[in-house]
Amino acid sequence: MEFGPGIVQADDFLTPAECAEISRKVLSLEKHWEPRLGPYRFATLGCAAYLDGEGDYGEKAAALNELMRDTFQETYEKVRIYFESILEGEVYYDEAYAYPGFHLFHFDGQEISRDRPADRAHFDYQFAKVFPNFASTTALPITFTIPVEEPSTGSSLEMWELRPEGHAELGYEHKEYAHSTPSKTVPYALGRIFSHDGLNLHAMGQIPAGTTGRRMTLQGHAFRTERGWQLYW
């Protein structure tokens, strides 16, 4: 599989029963959820490089990896096998880095009059925080998302055509670009795995007014190393 500008690979991955079981396990670990800044009720389960990479990422990953690995071992192995099949090379986990984790959003049906994905548009540069040799790597990174619980209005990804090489030309004003430029909507679906290189400007899709329920997704990345492709978050 070739990843690159605007390419989103989407495949059936988990059954509804598997999604429900993963959701049950995540809910059982609520005491380990970490509230995060941002709109709505947003929390994570696991250590995320984009949020924790500037601080004690290694210590936090080490503290959580055993819990995450033991709880979601079957799912992690399924993810590893999937990426081996599409990347045609060794795919592995490294205990020095965080295992893929979960985004958790809760919506209570309150009116959302001005939810704008452009406000949260970003590039996935988290690999630069945790891999010191990232500049010498020529292979594109990979970001993946697996919805395991969806709110009443579903979920989606917004993606713009802007790439990092065009970021500097805009004076790094990517959110202004996102507000003034149409995006492409990629609808998510329960149990499907969605992969892209994370280097198109993108954002969590729009949250319509009246949305209720949870948006729970398994999140992770793959980074090319000398050994193969390392999965982490």
Stockholm file with secondary structure:
# STOCKHOLM 1.0

chainA/1-233         MEFGPGIVQADDFLTPAECAEISRKVLSLEKHWEPRLGPYRFATLGCAAYLDGEGDYGEKAAALNELMRDTFQETYEKVRIYFESILEGEVYYDEAYAYPGFHLFHFDGQEISRDRPADRAHFDYQFAKVFPNFASTTALPITFTIPVEEPSTGSSLEMWELRPEGHAELGYEHKEYAHSTPSKTVPYALGRIFSHDGLNLHAMGQIPAGTTGRRMTLQGHAFRTERGWQLYW
#=GR chainA/1-233 SS CCCCTTCCEEEECCCHHHHHHHHHHHHHTGGGCEECSSSSEEEEESCCHHHHTTTTHHHHHHHHHHHHHHHSHHHHHHHHHHHHHHHTSCEEECTTSCCCEEEEEEEECCCCTTCCGGGGCBCCCTHHHHCTTGGGCCSCCEEEEEEEECCTTCCEEEECSCCHHHHGGGTTCHHHHHHHSCCEEEECCTTEEEEECSCSCEEECCCCTTCEEEEEEEEEEEEECSSSEEEEC
#=GC SS_cons         CCCCTTCCEEEECCCHHHHHHHHHHHHHTGGGCEECSSSSEEEEESCCHHHHTTTTHHHHHHHHHHHHHHHSHHHHHHHHHHHHHHHTSCEEECTTSCCCEEEEEEEECCCCTTCCGGGGCBCCCTHHHHCTTGGGCCSCCEEEEEEEECCTTCCEEEECSCCHHHHGGGTTCHHHHHHHSCCEEEECCTTEEEEECSCSCEEECCCCTTCEEEEEEEEEEEEECSSSEEEEC
//
